[in-house]
Amino acid sequence: MAHGIGISLAHNYFVPVFLPTDISNLALHLGYKSGYIAVDDDTIEDDEIADGERIKQWSDKTSNNNHAVQSNNADRPRYNDDSGYKSIDFSNNVKFFNLTSGITILADTDFTIAVRLNFQDINTDSIFGSTSTNFLRIIDNNSFTILINDSTVNNFDHSSETITLNRDYIIVVTRTGGSIGSLNIYVKYADDNSVVEVDWGSGAIPPTDPQEFLINNIGCDADDTNPLKANMKDFLIWNGTAANEQERKLLYEYLMSSFNNN
């Protein structure tokens, strides 16, 4: 009898082999089907949010309480429960979140930013940022651009791979080397374990940009500017660590696992 209880408890409190906190310096974790709060205070945890409801807060899963919030009702993203897809929908006109506190990544500091999303349209859309000089944009289905605290354009183009609409992707941005500040963008299909990540720089020498990076908007670069047209499931920032290849692999497996998708 006791043995049976032990198995039940182990099942109910199952923890995956890897968690985002296993990569050091996790500063923000907006998680899939976690912490959505609708305008009427319905929550995703209570399974009370209906498809299309406006979301006023996506709660940070770390102890930092740096929630993604939106006080302007017209700018609030909506909950998407289309055929069970379940995500935050930024694609209807201009929708975005502000972070409770902007995250400043100091100059000469490594970082990792990861986002899982599904593009509904692509036309110079900002995935995150803070101003017209701090952002990650997807320009077209072959190209990304990063600006960090100035007008220096860091382009990432791929000659053979393309981003398609209505498909889940995990996009990871890293900066490595401290004062060197080497930038990389990696893209992984989030619905196909058999396909490895793609280095979106196509083997070119990575651009370098070690300047201070400010992030306080998700779904645009600055308020109401270059809005994202996508459904988003996860958004994470590690301020001080560039995830290596093995850590990225574990992160992909975590985001794609049944633990994180049921």
RAKA-V428531 format. One record per residue. N is the residue number from 0. RES is the residue in one letter. SS is DSSP state (A for helix, B for strand, O for the rest). Layout:
((N;RES;SS) (N;RES;SS))
//
This chain:
((0;M;O) (1;A;A) (2;H;A) (3;G;A) (4;I;A) (5;G;A) (6;I;A) (7;S;A) (8;L;A) (9;A;A) (10;H;A) (11;N;A) (12;Y;O) (13;F;O) (14;V;O) (15;P;O) (16;V;O) (17;F;O) (18;L;O) (19;P;A) (20;T;A) (21;D;A) (22;I;O) (23;S;O) (24;N;O) (25;L;B) (26;A;B) (27;L;B) (28;H;B) (29;L;B) (30;G;O) (31;Y;O) (32;K;O) (33;S;O) (34;G;O) (35;Y;B) (36;I;B) (37;A;B) (38;V;O) (39;D;O) (40;D;O) (41;D;O) (42;T;B) (43;I;O) (44;E;O) (45;D;O) (46;D;O) (47;E;O) (48;I;O) (49;A;O) (50;D;O) (51;G;O) (52;E;O) (53;R;B) (54;I;B) (55;K;B) (56;Q;B) (57;W;B) (58;S;O) (59;D;O) (60;K;O) (61;T;O) (62;S;O) (63;N;O) (64;N;O) (65;N;O) (66;H;O) (67;A;B) (68;V;B) (69;Q;O) (70;S;O) (71;N;O) (72;N;A) (73;A;A) (74;D;A) (75;R;O) (76;P;O) (77;R;B) (78;Y;B) (79;N;B) (80;D;O) (81;D;A) (82;S;A) (83;G;A) (84;Y;O) (85;K;O) (86;S;B) (87;I;B) (88;D;B) (89;F;O) (90;S;O) (91;N;O) (92;N;O) (93;V;O) (94;K;O) (95;F;O) (96;F;B) (97;N;B) (98;L;B) (99;T;B) (100;S;B) (101;G;B) (102;I;B) (103;T;B) (104;I;B) (105;L;O) (106;A;O) (107;D;O) (108;T;O) (109;D;O) (110;F;B) (111;T;B) (112;I;B) (113;A;B) (114;V;B) (115;R;B) (116;L;B) (117;N;B) (118;F;B) (119;Q;O) (120;D;O) (121;I;O) (122;N;O) (123;T;O) (124;D;B) (125;S;B) (126;I;B) (127;F;B) (128;G;B) (129;S;B) (130;T;B) (131;S;O) (132;T;O) (133;N;B) (134;F;B) (135;L;B) (136;R;B) (137;I;B) (138;I;B) (139;D;B) (140;N;O) (141;N;O) (142;S;B) (143;F;B) (144;T;B) (145;I;B) (146;L;B) (147;I;B) (148;N;O) (149;D;O) (150;S;O) (151;T;O) (152;V;O) (153;N;B) (154;N;B) (155;F;B) (156;D;B) (157;H;O) (158;S;O) (159;S;O) (160;E;O) (161;T;O) (162;I;O) (163;T;O) (164;L;O) (165;N;O) (166;R;O) (167;D;B) (168;Y;B) (169;I;B) (170;I;B) (171;V;B) (172;V;B) (173;T;B) (174;R;B) (175;T;B) (176;G;O) (177;G;O) (178;S;O) (179;I;O) (180;G;O) (181;S;B) (182;L;B) (183;N;B) (184;I;B) (185;Y;B) (186;V;B) (187;K;B) (188;Y;B) (189;A;O) (190;D;O) (191;D;O) (192;N;O) (193;S;O) (194;V;O) (195;V;O) (196;E;O) (197;V;B) (198;D;B) (199;W;O) (200;G;O) (201;S;O) (202;G;O) (203;A;O) (204;I;O) (205;P;O) (206;P;O) (207;T;B) (208;D;O) (209;P;O) (210;Q;O) (211;E;O) (212;F;B) (213;L;B) (214;I;B) (215;N;B) (216;N;B) (217;I;B) (218;G;O) (219;C;O) (220;D;O) (221;A;O) (222;D;O) (223;D;O) (224;T;O) (225;N;O) (226;P;O) (227;L;O) (228;K;O) (229;A;B) (230;N;B) (231;M;B) (232;K;B) (233;D;B) (234;F;B) (235;L;B) (236;I;B) (237;W;B) (238;N;B) (239;G;O) (240;T;O) (241;A;O) (242;A;O) (243;N;O) (244;E;A) (245;Q;A) (246;E;A) (247;R;A) (248;K;A) (249;L;A) (250;L;A) (251;Y;A) (252;E;A) (253;Y;A) (254;L;A) (255;M;A) (256;S;O) (257;S;A) (258;F;A) (259;N;A) (260;N;O) (261;N;O))
//
